[in-house]
């Protein structure tokens, strides 16, 4: 696997998948490699070439919490996927069966699918709870935002097979994309960064000072098992000390001792009890989500085993599930389960999608998948327009994915143009969500003129790069004229313009 294939594999799983990155990496990766070589060159004529500081965004976490990260530009994206792909064998070294970490590594030259690794992790947690009398589970508070740049650089340099040139490039890249700040430099939601984050914690299971019978880890979610609770207390304290040496802290609100299920959630609510009465809980998989992770992060792109085995529902069951879906007391975790169960009855959910989009930002990616299955897409378009026109607070993550729903599933509807323009108006303060709209290759209802305004400024940012990509369906002469002056704004502008001009 090369960097291009790695990026394509991961594209739809990322938090903010922009086609600008996808198209440039697919069709112009040789030029990206050439420019990255100039950035890393010792030739003084290339001293002005650097990685750019990246655009800050916020994705959604449960209960209106935000996940702070960045969206990488095409050059930064290609560099990171290439660096990790070339050094993939250094990640995820397998340890003894009593010290297991799961996920975010390559297996037989291919990235291990996250949903498969997570299923294996969950199964091992279930099995270990049956074997051992005591357990402690915990995770790290704001893990990705808390890693110290110097620690990560030294860790990467120590990996087997990593060259001095690559370790130096690693340190420079993360320093420059974060404008020199020493923490909060690691992007979230992309596979190579998750490989870095996961393997950085390998010292936890490698420590000879941890004595418990079984240690299981998925990223920063750690489970300790033993028949002696004193051993677990010792290990829990020692692991906190080891984390503290790297400026990391355990999240006190997520720590669970001798939990019957290991779930982060509180005791079963009335909603969950009602849900269990509709569909047998044994037919749903165990989920051990820490760090505010959402279930969509662990879904397969295709039909999962759970979806394939989900029992058919009668009308009464569907009605009861829909009633739960709009219950004011329902939690996001419950909504995710209900949507998974209602997958084959998607039209019944249409009426509720705007309400779900507004109430639960964290499940908007799951609703994107649902929209594909809905038959009356004109009705869905009109309902989403109503949401956009309302005064309902919407964060950038919601607006981005609503735009993605519109592009992927609603482009043939009568009100598509109105929806896109309403979204453009609503995204004035959200550069990445607005870029998502500008890269949509529709030349009608005024979008072409909006893009033209951005291209003529000569700016080098996401709005101009996405506008350039949005011209890809124009006739060649008109497209090249629009890109002529844009391409002179910066080296990245030039690379994006070159890519668009060579597209079929």
C-alpha positions in Angstrom: 0.0 0.0 0.0 1.2 3.5 -0.8 0.2 6.9 0.6 -2.5 7.5 -2.0 -4.2 4.1 -1.3 -3.9 4.7 2.4 -5.6 8.1 2.1 -8.4 6.6 -0.1 -8.9 3.8 2.4 -9.3 6.3 5.3 -11.1 9.1 3.5 -14.8 8.3 4.4 -13.9 7.6 8.0 -12.4 11.0 8.7 -14.2 13.7 10.6 -14.1 16.3 7.8 -13.6 14.5 4.4 -13.0 17.2 1.8 -12.9 16.1 -1.8 -10.3 18.8 -2.4 -7.8 16.7 -0.6 -9.0 13.5 -2.2 -8.8 14.7 -5.8 -5.4 16.4 -5.4 -3.9 13.3 -3.7 -5.5 10.9 -6.3 -4.5 12.9 -9.4 -1.5 15.0 -8.4 0.4 13.1 -5.7 3.7 13.1 -7.7 3.7 16.9 -7.6 2.9 16.8 -3.9 5.9 14.5 -3.3 8.1 17.0 -5.3 7.0 19.9 -3.2 7.4 18.1 0.1 11.0 17.2 -1.0 11.6 20.9 -1.4 10.3 21.6 2.1 12.6 19.0 3.6 15.6 19.9 1.4 18.8 21.4 2.9 19.2 23.4 -0.3 19.2 27.1 0.8 17.1 28.0 -2.3 14.2 26.2 -0.8 14.4 27.8 2.7 11.1 29.6 2.1 9.2 26.3 1.6 7.5 25.2 4.8 4.4 23.3 6.1 1.6 25.7 6.7 -0.2 26.1 10.0 -3.5 24.2 9.7 -7.1 25.3 10.1 -8.6 24.7 13.5 -12.0 23.0 13.6 -14.3 21.4 16.2 -16.0 18.1 15.7 -18.9 16.9 17.9 -18.7 14.7 21.0 -21.7 13.5 23.1 -23.7 15.9 25.1 -22.6 19.0 23.2 -19.0 18.6 24.0 -16.5 19.6 21.3 -13.5 17.7 19.9 -10.8 20.2 18.9 -8.6 19.3 15.9 -7.4 20.6 12.6 -8.1 19.8 8.9 -4.9 19.1 7.0 -4.3 20.7 3.6 -3.3 18.5 0.7 0.4 18.8 1.3 0.2 18.1 5.0 -2.3 15.2 4.4 -0.1 13.5 1.9 3.1 14.0 4.0 1.5 12.4 7.1 -0.1 9.4 5.3 3.2 8.8 3.4 5.4 9.0 6.5 3.3 6.6 8.5 2.7 4.2 5.6 6.4 3.9 4.9 7.1 3.2 8.5 4.0 1.1 9.2 6.0 -1.9 10.3 7.4 0.0 13.2 3.9 0.4 14.7 1.8 -2.1 16.7 4.5 -4.5 17.8 2.7 -7.5 19.2 3.3 -8.4 22.8 2.4 -11.3 25.1 -1.3 -12.4 25.2 -1.6 -11.0 28.8 -0.6 -7.5 27.5 -2.8 -6.7 24.4 -3.3 -3.5 22.5 -5.9 -3.5 19.6 -6.3 -1.5 16.4 -4.6 1.2 14.5 -1.9 -0.8 12.8 -1.1 -2.5 9.5 -1.8 -6.2 9.0 -0.3 -7.9 5.9 0.5 -4.5 4.4 -3.1 -3.2 4.9 -4.6 -1.0 7.6 -6.5 -3.1 10.0 -10.2 -2.1 9.8 -11.1 -0.3 13.1 -14.5 -2.0 13.5 -12.9 -5.5 13.4 -10.2 -4.5 15.9 -12.8 -2.9 18.2 -15.0 -6.0 18.0 -12.0 -8.2 19.0 -11.2 -5.8 21.9 -14.8 -5.9 23.1 -14.9 -9.7 23.0 -11.6 -9.9 25.0 -13.1 -7.5 27.6 -16.2 -9.6 27.9 -14.2 -12.8 28.3 -11.8 -11.3 30.8 -14.7 -10.1 33.0 -15.9 -13.7 33.2 -12.4 -15.1 34.1 -11.2 -12.6 36.7 -12.8 -11.4 39.9 -11.8 -7.7 39.8 -11.3 -5.1 37.1 -10.4 -1.4 36.7 -11.1 0.5 33.5 -10.1 4.1 32.7 -9.0 6.4 30.0 -6.8 9.5 29.5 -8.3 13.0 29.8 -8.2 14.9 26.4 -5.5 12.5 25.3 -4.8 13.7 21.7 -4.8 17.3 22.9 -2.3 16.6 25.7 0.6 14.8 24.0 3.8 16.9 24.3 5.6 17.5 21.0 9.1 16.7 22.3 7.9 13.4 23.8 6.3 12.3 20.6 9.3 13.2 18.5 11.6 11.2 20.8 9.2 8.3 20.7 9.1 8.2 16.9 12.9 8.5 16.6 13.2 5.4 18.9 11.0 3.2 16.7 12.8 0.3 14.9 13.6 1.1 11.3 12.8 4.8 11.4 15.5 6.9 9.7 17.0 10.0 11.1 15.6 12.0 8.1 12.1 10.7 8.9 12.3 11.4 12.6 13.5 15.0 11.9 10.7 15.5 9.3 8.2 14.2 11.9 9.3 16.8 14.4 9.4 19.6 11.9 6.0 18.7 10.4 4.1 18.7 13.7 5.9 21.9 14.9 5.1 23.9 11.8 1.5 22.8 11.3 0.8 23.9 14.9 2.6 27.2 14.6 5.2 26.1 17.1 2.9 25.2 20.0 4.2 22.1 21.9 0.8 20.6 22.7 -2.4 20.0 20.8 -0.5 19.3 17.6 -1.8 15.9 16.7 -4.8 15.8 14.3 -7.8 13.7 15.3 -10.1 11.5 13.2 -7.5 10.2 10.7 -5.9 6.8 10.7 -2.2 7.7 10.6 -2.6 10.1 13.6 -4.5 7.4 15.4 -1.6 5.0 14.7 0.7 7.5 16.3 -1.6 8.1 19.3 -2.1 4.4 19.9 1.5 3.3 19.6 2.8 6.2 21.7 1.1 4.5 24.7 2.8 1.2 24.2 4.9 1.9 27.3 1.8 1.1 29.4 1.6 -2.6 28.5 5.4 -2.8 28.1 6.1 -1.8 31.7 7.4 -4.6 33.8 6.1 -2.8 36.9 2.5 -3.6 35.9 1.7 -6.9 37.6 -2.0 -7.7 36.8 -3.1 -10.9 35.1 -4.5 -9.2 32.1 -4.2 -5.7 30.5 -6.2 -4.8 27.4 -6.0 -1.4 25.6 -7.7 0.2 22.7 -6.1 3.6 22.1 -6.3 5.3 25.5 -9.1 3.0 26.9 -7.3 0.7 29.3 -8.7 -2.3 31.2 -6.9 -4.1 34.0 -8.0 -7.6 35.3 -6.9 -9.7 38.2 -8.2 -11.8 41.1 -6.5 -9.6 43.6 -7.9 -6.1 44.0 -4.6 -5.0 45.7 -2.7 -5.8 42.5 -5.1 -3.7 40.5 -4.8 -0.8 42.8 -1.0 -1.0 42.6 -1.1 -1.1 38.8 -3.6 1.7 38.5 -1.4 4.0 40.7 1.8 3.0 38.8 0.2 3.6 35.4 -0.9 7.0 36.5 2.7 7.8 37.5 4.0 6.6 34.1 1.4 8.8 32.3 2.3 11.7 34.5 5.9 11.5 33.3 4.5 12.5 29.9 2.1 15.1 31.2 -0.9 12.9 30.8 -3.7 12.3 33.3 -6.4 9.8 33.9 -10.0 11.1 33.5 -11.6 10.6 37.0 -15.1 10.7 35.7 -14.5 7.7 33.4 -12.8 5.4 35.9 -14.7 2.2 36.8 -13.9 -0.4 39.4 -15.4 -3.9 39.2 -18.1 -2.7 36.8 -20.4 -5.4 35.8 -20.4 -4.3 32.1 -17.5 -2.0 31.7 -19.7 0.5 30.0 -19.1 4.2 30.6 -22.8 4.9 30.9 -24.6 5.0 34.2 -27.0 2.3 35.4 -29.7 1.5 32.8 -32.1 4.3 32.4 -35.8 3.9 31.8 -35.2 4.6 28.1 -32.7 1.8 27.9 -35.0 -0.6 29.7 -37.7 0.3 27.3 -35.3 -0.3 24.4 -34.4 -3.7 25.8 -38.0 -4.6 26.0 -38.4 -4.0 22.3 -35.2 -5.6 21.0 -33.3 -8.3 22.9 -30.1 -6.7 24.3 -28.3 -10.0 23.5 -28.7 -9.2 19.8 -26.8 -6.0 20.2 -23.0 -5.9 20.6 -21.1 -4.8 23.7 -19.7 -1.3 23.4 -16.8 0.0 25.5 -16.5 3.6 24.5 -14.1 5.9 26.3 -12.7 9.4 25.7 -16.1 10.5 24.5 -15.8 8.4 21.4 -19.0 7.8 19.3 -20.1 4.5 17.8 -19.9 5.7 14.2 -16.1 5.7 14.6 -16.2 1.9 14.8 -18.7 1.1 12.0 -17.9 -0.7 8.8 -18.3 1.2 5.6 -20.3 -1.8 4.3 -23.0 -3.8 6.0 -21.7 -4.9 9.4 -22.3 -8.2 11.0 -24.7 -6.6 13.4 -26.8 -5.1 10.7 -26.9 -8.4 8.8 -28.2 -10.2 11.9 -30.7 -7.6 13.0 -34.1 -9.2 13.4 -37.1 -7.9 11.3 -39.4 -5.6 13.1 -43.2 -5.5 13.1 -45.2 -2.2 13.0 -45.6 -2.0 16.7 -41.9 -2.4 17.3 -41.1 0.3 14.8 -43.7 2.7 16.3 -42.3 2.2 19.8 -38.7 2.8 18.6 -39.8 6.0 16.8 -41.5 7.1 20.0 -38.2 6.6 21.9 -36.3 8.4 19.2 -38.1 11.6 19.9 -38.3 11.2 23.6 -36.7 14.3 25.3 -34.8 12.1 27.7 -33.2 9.9 25.1 -29.3 9.9 25.1 -27.1 9.9 22.0 -25.9 6.4 22.7 -29.6 5.2 22.7 -30.2 7.1 19.5 -27.3 5.4 17.8 -28.7 2.0 18.8 -32.2 2.8 17.6 -31.0 4.1 14.2 -29.0 0.9 13.8 -32.1 -1.2 14.5 -34.2 1.0 12.2 -31.7 0.7 9.3 -34.1 -1.3 7.1 -37.0 1.0 7.9 -35.3 4.3 7.0 -38.3 6.1 5.6 -40.0 6.0 9.0 -37.2 8.2 10.3 -37.4 10.9 7.7 -39.7 13.1 9.7 -37.3 13.1 12.6 -34.0 13.7 10.9 -34.0 17.5 11.3 -34.8 17.1 15.0 -32.0 14.5 15.3 -29.6 16.7 13.4 -30.3 19.6 15.8 -30.3 17.6 19.1 -27.4 15.2 18.5 -24.5 16.7 16.6 -22.5 13.6 17.4 -24.6 11.3 15.2 -24.7 13.4 12.0 -22.3 11.0 10.2 -24.7 8.1 10.9 -27.6 10.3 9.6 -25.5 10.8 6.4 -25.7 7.1 5.8 -29.4 7.0 6.6 -30.2 9.7 4.0 -29.0 7.5 1.2 -31.8 5.0 2.0 -34.7 7.5 2.2 -37.1 7.4 -0.7 -38.7 10.8 -0.5 -35.6 13.0 -0.8 -37.6 16.1 -1.8 -39.4 15.9 1.6 -36.1 15.5 3.4 -34.5 18.4 1.6 -37.4 20.7 2.6 -37.2 19.6 6.2 -33.5 20.3 6.3 -34.0 23.8 4.8 -36.5 24.4 7.6 -33.8 23.5 10.1 -31.2 25.8 8.4 -33.6 28.7 8.3 -34.5 28.3 12.0 -32.5 29.8 14.9 -31.3 26.4 16.1 -27.6 26.5 17.1 -25.6 24.4 14.6 -21.8 23.8 15.0 -19.4 23.5 12.1 -19.4 19.7 12.2 -23.2 19.6 11.7 -23.1 22.1 8.9 -20.3 20.3 7.2 -22.2 17.0 7.2 -25.5 18.5 6.2 -23.6 19.9 3.1 -22.2 16.4 2.5 -25.7 14.9 2.8 -26.9 17.5 0.3 -24.1 16.8 -2.2 -24.2 13.0 -1.9 -27.9 12.3 -1.6 -30.0 15.4 -2.4 -28.5 16.9 -5.6 -31.4 15.7 -7.7 -34.1 17.3 -5.6 -36.1 20.4 -6.6 -34.9 22.5 -3.7 -31.2 21.5 -3.8 -30.0 24.9 -5.0 -32.0 26.7 -2.2 -30.5 24.3 0.4 -26.9 24.9 -0.8 -27.3 28.7 -0.8 -28.9 28.6 2.7 -26.0 26.5 3.9 -23.6 29.0 2.4 -25.2 31.8 4.2 -25.2 29.9 7.5 -21.5 29.0 7.3 -20.1 32.6 7.3 -18.1 31.9 10.4 -17.1 28.3 9.5 -14.4 28.1 6.9 -14.2 24.3 6.5 -18.0 23.9 6.3 -18.1 26.6 3.7 -15.2 25.0 1.8 -17.3 21.8 1.7 -20.0 23.8 -0.2 -17.6 25.5 -2.5 -16.1 22.3 -3.7 -19.5 20.9 -4.9 -19.1 20.8 -8.7 -22.5 22.4 -9.5 -22.3 25.4 -11.8 -25.9 26.6 -11.4 -28.0 28.7 -9.0 -25.1 31.2 -8.5 -22.5 28.9 -6.9 -20.1 29.5 -9.9 -20.1 33.2 -9.3 -19.5 32.8 -5.5 -16.5 30.6 -6.3 -15.2 33.1 -8.8 -15.1 35.8 -6.1 -12.9 33.7 -3.9 -10.6 32.7 -6.8 -10.0 36.4 -7.7 -8.8 37.4 -4.3 -5.5 35.5 -4.8 -5.9 34.1 -1.2 -4.3 30.8 -0.3 -6.8 29.1 2.1 -9.5 26.5 2.1 -12.1 28.8 0.6 -9.9 29.4 -2.5 -8.6 25.8 -2.8 -12.2 24.4 -2.6 -13.4 27.0 -5.1 -10.7 25.8 -7.5 -11.8 22.2 -7.1 -15.4 23.3 -7.6 -14.6 24.5 -11.2 -13.7 21.0 -12.3 -16.9 20.5 -14.4 -16.6 23.8 -16.3 -15.5 23.7 -19.9 -11.7 23.7 -20.2 -11.3 27.3 -21.5 -13.6 28.8 -18.8 -12.0 26.6 -16.1 -8.4 27.6 -17.0 -9.3 31.3 -17.1 -10.8 31.1 -13.6 -7.6 29.4 -12.3 -5.1 31.6 -14.1 -4.6 34.2 -11.4 -5.6 32.0 -8.5 -2.6 29.7 -9.3 -0.1 32.6 -8.7 -1.2 33.1 -5.0 1.0 30.4 -3.5 2.8 27.1 -4.3 -0.2 25.2 -2.9 -2.6 27.3 -5.1 -0.4 26.4 -8.1 -0.5 22.6 -7.2 -4.3 22.7 -6.8 -4.7 24.6 -10.1 -2.4 22.1 -11.9 -4.5 19.2 -10.5 -7.8 20.7 -11.7 -6.5 21.5 -15.1 -5.4 17.8 -15.6 -8.7 16.3 -14.5 -10.8 14.7 -17.3 
